[in-house]
Amino acid sequence: DREHFSAMVKESAIQPHHSSVAADSRAPRDLTEEWQQFLSENPTIGQVYRLGRLTVTESSSRPVAVTVNITLTNLGSSAWPAHAAVQIAHGADLGMDTLALGRVTSPGEHCKVTLHLKVPRQADAPSCIWALSLDGRVFGVLLLLELDWIESTSAGLLGQATDNLQSARAYVHEVRLQAHDQALLPDLSRVGDVTEEWSADLARTSVTQAYRIGSIEVTSAARGANLELILALENIGQDEWPEGTELKLVSGHSFGFESWELDTPVKAGSVIQMAMPLKIDHKDAMVEESV
């Protein structure tokens, strides 16, 4: 019953990992008063909490990673066993059907939970609800996430489709791991051309190629770990790239690398090499995608 098993959200934070998803900073809050009719019919639930409201720009491309960090407080008189879980109760699970707490949480203690979600870029259910559960019975709190999909009206920072005589082809020349970075594991098998995978996004821009320059697994809290990518860029267009042409971040985390500027022109047919020194400074478990 509610006296023995009770919970509330102490705090929460939501982090989309792509520019196509925006989180309303005002959305996370307690909705218990607005759900009184429902709660009166479900006495094991004491709180309804909105984790956030996401606005998603529609596209046919792959889902976008979103991380939700939640701190729950045990308000009951009984401990939550380690197999107690956060589980989907309504709507799409966004890749997170069930997540065991993994530790005993005594009365009065806090328990931190991280949901790693995959949000589709095409319209789905407008809301998802997770609940605390124990042996198939929900208790304590409902966790609500609202979603709204909007049509794309522009190609954003990548630019509108156009006939452009300037073009490029990229490939990775070398990957260098600096010393003391054993926490970073590069997966070289994932490096390569992903133009077909990104075709829907590229069709709305003047960009002709998408190339995955790296896929890195962080095996521990690697704050300050260093990674250097050596990238080769070939001018396959008809015009030269003028001095001042930039390679720059358009979405995601920069990892200390915002932009790089040409100091000399690059003629058609020429290849240049450049170094991308990156610093991995995240300590929380999450999925990052940078473009």
N, C-alpha and C positions, 0 to 999 in steps of 0.2 A: 504494500500500500504506500501512499504518498509519505507517511510518517517515516517509514523505514528506508524507502528509496526515493530520494528527491535530489534535484539538481538545478543549477542556474548557470547562465553564461556570465562569467566575470568580465571577459573582454574578447574581442575578435579583430582580425585584420584580414583583408582580402587583397590579393596581388595578381592582376592579369599579367601575362608574359608576352603580349603582342599588342601592337597599336590598334588592331581591329576590335579590341575589347576594352571598354571603359567602365570603371567602377564609380558609382555615385558615393562620394565620401560621407554624405549625410544619411545614407540608407540604413547602416547597421544600428539597430535599436530594439528595445523590448516592445513586443506587440501584444503582451498578455491581456491588457484591458480590451483590445479590439477583438480578441478571440474568446471572450467570456462564455458565450453560448456553447462553443465547442468544448471548452474546458469543463463546463458543468456536466457534460455528457461523457467526459473521459477523465475521471478523477485521478488517474495515476500520472497525468501530465500537469505540471504546475507552472510552466513558462513556455511562451512562444517567442522566439527571438529571430529577427531578420538579420542574416549574415551579411546581406548586401543586395544591391541591384546592379546588374550588368547590362550594358548596351552593346550589342554585337552587330558589326557590319557584315551583312550577308555576303557569302562567297561560296563557290563550289569546292574550295580548297580544304585541306585537312583541319581537324579541330585545333583549338587553341588551348594551351595550358594555363590554368588558373590555380593559384595556391590559396587556401583558406586556413589560417591559424586560429584556433579556438582554445580558450582557457575555461574549463568547466569546474564548478565548485560543488562538492558533495554536501548537500544540506540535510541529508537524512541521518537516521540513527544507525544505519548499517553500512558496512564497507561495500564498495563495488568490487567484485572479483575481477581478475585480469581478463577473463573471457567476456565481460560486459563489452558492448560494442556500440558504435555509431552505425546505423544502418538506414538505407533508403526506405521511406515510408510512403512517398507520393512523387509522381513524376519521373523523369529520366534520371538515372543515377550518375550520369556524367563520368562514368568510369570508376565510381566509388560506391559500390553496392554495400559492402560491409567492412568496417575497420575496427578490429578489436582494440580495446584500450591498452592491453599489454602489461598492465600493472595493477596491483590492488590500490584502491583509493579510499582511504579511511574517512570517516565523517569529519568535515571541516577542511579537508585537504583539497588542493587544486590538481587538476589533470589537464595537461596540454595535448591537443589533438591537431594533426595537420591533414587536411584533405587535399589531395592532388587530383584536380579535376581536368577533364577534357571537354571543353565547351564546343559544340558543333557550330559551324559557320552558316548553317541553314536552319530556318525556324523549326522549333520543337516545342515541347511543353513550356508554358510561360512561367512556371515555378517548379521548384524541387524542394522536397522536405525530407530531412533526415531526423532520426530520433534515437535517443539512447535506448538500448534494449538489453534484456537479460533473459536468457533461456526462452526467447521468442516473445517476450512481453515488453512493450515499450513503457518507459517511465521518465519522469523528470522534466525533460525539455524537448521541444520541437525546434529544429534549425531550418529556417526558411531562406531560400535563395530565389530571387526574382530575376527573370531574363526578358530582354526586349530586343528583337531583331529589327534592324533598319536596312533599307536598300542602300547600296553604295552609290554615291553621286559623283565620285571622282576617283582618280587613281592615286590620290594622295601625294606623298613626297617622291614617288617614283616617276611621276609625270604622265601626261596624257599620251595616247598612241599618236605617233607621227612618223612621217618619212624622214629619217635622219641619216645623213651621210657619215655620221660618227658612230662607230660601233666597237665592241670589244669582245674578246673571248678570254676566259680566265682558266687557269689550272694551278694546282698547288705544286710548287717546285720542291719544297722541303718543309718538314716540321721539326722544330728544335725544342726539346724540353730542357730548360735551364736546371742548374743544380738545386737540390733540396726540394724537388717537386714530386716526390714519390706518391703524393696524394692524388695526382692527376694521371688518368689513364686515357690516352687518346685512342679512339677506335678508327684506325686508318681505313678499314673496310667500308666505312660510310662516307668517306671523302669522294667527291666526284660530281658529275653533272646531274642536276635534278630538275632540268628544264621541263620535262614532261610532267613531273609531279606538281610543278608550279604553273602549268599552262594557263589555268583560269585566271590567275592574278596577272601574269605577263601579258595576256591578251588585251588588257586595258591600259597598257603602258607602252613606252618606247623601248623597254628593256627586252633583249632577245635571249638572254641566258640566265639561269639560276644555277649556282654552283655551291655545293656544301663544302666549305673550306675546313671544317673540323667538327668532330663530335667527341666531347670530353666527358668522361665520368669522373666526378669528384668523390673519392672514396672516404674522405674524412673532412673535418672542419678545416679547410685549406685556406685560411685567411692569408692573403699576401703571396700565394703561390704564383709563380711566373710561367708563362707559356709564350713562345715566339713562333709565329707562322711565317714562312717565307713564301710569298705569293708571286706568281708570274702572270702578267697581263699582256695580251697581244692585241694590238690595234688592227682589227680586220675590216675597218671601214675605209672609205675613200678619202676622208679628210684627216689631217693630223689633229692630235689632241693638243690644244694650246697650253702654254704655261699657266698654272693656276687651276687646272682641272683637278677635281677632288674625288677621292674615295671617302665616303662619309657614312656614318650610322644613320639609318632611317627608322629603325624600330628595335625595341629590346634594350638590353643592358650593354653599355659600351665597354665594360671591363677595362677602362682606362684608355680606350682607343676611340676617340670621337671622329677624327678625320685625318687624311693625309693628302698633301697637295703636291702636284708636279712642279718641280723647279725648272724644268726644261720641256720644250715641246716633244711629242712622240709622233713620229711619222707613220703613215699607213704602212702596215706590214711589219712594223718593229715590235719587239718584245722588251718589256721592262720587268725588273724584279723589285719587290718591296718587302720590307719586314713589318710585321704586325705584332708588336710586343703587347701581350695581354696580362692583366693581373686579376686572378680569381680571388675576390674578396668576400664572397658570400659564405655565411656560416650555417644558414638554414637550409634544410632539404627542400629543393624546388627544381622545376624544369625551366631552363632559360633558352630562348631562341632569339638570336640577334641577327639583324640584317643590315 
